[in-house]
Amino acid sequence: MAVRIRMMRMGRKNRPFYRIGAFDAHEERDGMAIENLGTYDPMESNNEKQVTLKRERVDYWLSVGAKPTETVASIFKKLGIAFKK
């Protein structure tokens, strides 16, 4: 099974909120996650509270070959999480 780390949109209209999770690559965007790894709130003014992650679980999924999407990869880069391209 190919696993992708990507975001699932939550929240209301004009107020996005995202859950970052490990998904089967063939699952739809808002489908069932294998595991929720954290959240991303782009409307949060405090940069430290904008992203919350379960760091050890993210490292686990990256170690077993899960690939992040471009958006999630840019979030990981800002947080200093290394992964293979």
ZIBEL-V589576 format. One record per backbone hydrogen bond with DSSP energy under -0.5 kcal/mol. CO is the residue of the C=O (numbers start at 1). NH is the residue of the N-H. E is the energy in kcal/mol with one decimal. If there is no record, write none. Layout:
co: [CO,CO]
nh: [NH,NH]
e: [E,E]
This chain:
co: [2,3,4,4,5,6,8,10,12,15,17,18,19,19,20,20,21,21,22,22,23,24,28,35,37,38,39,40,40,41,45,46,46,47,50,52,53,54,54,55,56,57,58,59,60,61,62,67,69,70,71,72,73,74,75,76,76,77,80]
nh: [25,67,6,23,69,21,19,17,15,12,10,40,8,21,37,38,6,23,34,35,4,27,31,22,54,20,52,18,42,44,47,49,50,51,41,39,55,57,58,59,60,61,62,63,64,66,65,5,73,74,75,76,77,78,79,80,81,80,82]
e: [-2.9,-1.9,-0.7,-3.1,-2.1,-2.8,-2.4,-1.2,-1.9,-1.1,-3.9,-2.7,-2.7,-0.5,-3.0,-1.5,-2.2,-0.6,-3.0,-1.2,-2.8,-2.0,-1.7,-2.7,-2.9,-2.4,-2.1,-2.7,-0.6,-1.3,-0.7,-0.8,-0.7,-0.6,-2.8,-2.4,-1.2,-0.5,-2.2,-2.4,-1.7,-2.5,-2.3,-2.0,-1.5,-2.6,-1.0,-1.9,-2.7,-1.9,-1.6,-2.6,-2.2,-1.8,-1.6,-0.8,-2.8,-0.6,-0.6]
